[in-house]
Amino acid sequence: MFFYYLDLAWRSIKKTPLLSLLMVLAISIGIGITITTLNIYQMASINPAGERSSKLFEVRLWSQGVDSWETLNAQITYQDAFNLRKSPVPTRQTPMFRTGFAVQSEDPEFKPVLEGARVTDRDFFALFSVPFLYGGPWDKQVDLDSAYQVVIGEELNQQVFAGENSVGRTLYLNRKPYQVVGVTKTWNPSPRYYDVNNGAFRDAERIFVPYSLAPIEEYQSWGNNNSWKNESLNTYADRLASEAHWNQYWVELDNPEQIRAYKEWLANYIEQQKLISRFEMPNATGELADVAEWLKINNVVPEDNKVLVGLSALFLLVCLVNMLGLLLAKFLKRAPEVGVRRAIGASRGQIFSQYMVEVGLIGFCGGLIGLLWAWGALSMLSIHFELEEALTQLDMTMWVLAPSIAILATLTTGLYPAWRICSTNPSVHLKSQ
């Protein structure tokens, strides 16, 4: 019976093409705007850490002086990052900062490319569940005794080494030779929660080098740099010993006891630093934030996004109200036909079902066209407004969600017109015939 109603619905749509097209366009525009804002909101609000979210913590320290900023900085100094590495409490821990290199290979035909990179410890890869295609991270000893080793991403490996197993081969970074020890599989968490300070929706780095090389190679920070203190930074050593905040620090704490122990360790560390005239604020503490809290603190999903989703839903409602009027006009125009069908034995339920199938078909078509509107809008936002690509990719769930919302919304809208037409007294229209 459903397919029979579907055939009747298609015939009805073809009889009134202009009116049907107006309804499809009305619902498609509403769906297109709703899906656009909903897609951006969903892509921004994903917690990519998954089940590990509650075990990974960003560390922040109230290390500034009393006459400085009144908020807790999202990053820490190099000297604090270096000292925090000595804690025995975390299961895993890593300092990090963003830098970049001119990348070259041993192939003279390869043109140098400029690449962003992450300076970090070995634990980074296990902390953030980075998968490997070839090899693995450098040895733990490299975190203490520096070595010119590098982990690269699958895309860079394809670009430089034609996708071959490049473990053991040489990659030149700023003309310095580094031995490739590992190649990661494609890995690009969105948002990039491990460093939201330097762009939450940027692509993940494709180069990783040991943190222990920073004082030797004097890597420059390509990220945010803040300092509450006026200092003369004439050399890189001055920068490492300064109060400039440009490092991030993450730890893995598996249970409440470990969290409590680490907070005590931080409190003791702060007291030690106060003895050398650091951490001048009276109530200086160390703060921990898990991934979900960290994304919230940094307003990765702004309240404006929620407002936009609500406004787009209201716009969809306006489109549905317009569609309601068009449906009433379309259905009531066919009242004489319905009267004849009722007279020859069709029940109200059958008439109601037939028209609801027609409404659902209109909604389905509107949902599909709405997806095209959303895809075009996201592409325009990406090109003309330079939104991050991670935000403007149409999520696969939207291909199911858009038609579902459209069908549900139109079925709800069509309830009253369908009820009106099936409850009409057939005798009135039979007399008029």
C-alpha angles and dihedrals in degrees: 000000000000093000090048089054089046090055091049090049092053091049090050091051091051091051092058103030097160095049092044091049091052090053093047091049092047093053093039093055091049091047092045093055093042094050092046094056093037091052093052091047093048095047090049096047100049114119101217093189090072115181091358092061094099093049099051117079133187111218122220129178134203091226099143126105126258094259097053140080116331097216129078111259116236091225137046136221124268092245091054092046090050092049096045089059087072094067113113094198107082121079087223133357139175141180118211147170137180123255137148145225144200101245122214135165136206088261107098089206092060112100114221116254130198112236135181114233141189122232107207148128129272092260090068092082096052093039093058098031095243109183121223129220096185131010119340143244123316120274119280090244089065088068086065104028108039121233131177098249130136141193115210135192126253093249093052090046089054091048097047105026101025091248095297124139098277098180107135094020125116127254121185117223113186085344093303117122116240125183114232108232100168145013117208124215117244103298123170115151113198118235092032091230097176090068113017090152091076099043121316093214101041118119116266117260120267095207128061123184131180118274089221089071094061097089091044100046095029095225112203120230113247092186137071116313122195134171132178093196131071104233136162106242103185097148137031089249088059089053093050091052094043133099091247113132113219106124131088123210129200132183135186114225114178104194143013092264091056091047091051092047092050093050088053090049090051091049091053091047091052091051090053091050091051088062089066093047098263129123091038097175110107095232098034110163142161118252128206126199125183120220097270092047091044092055089049094048091053092047091235087163103042120210086240089070091057090049090051091052089052092048092049089052089053090050089052088052090054089051090051092051089054089048090052090060092047092049092051090051092047097046098041089051087063095049094113090054090050090049091057092048091050091050093054094051111281111142126225090248091056093049091047092049092049094054094043089055088053091050091048091051090052089049092049092052090046091050093053093049089044088059089057090050090050093047091051092047093050091048090051092049090051095049105035103029097035095232113171113272091234089065097046100050111109105241116232092235089064090067087066098031097053097057090040093054091044094051093044093047094048093045089053090047092047095054095087098044091046091049091048093053097045093046093055115118105249093207091069093059095040090058090050089054 
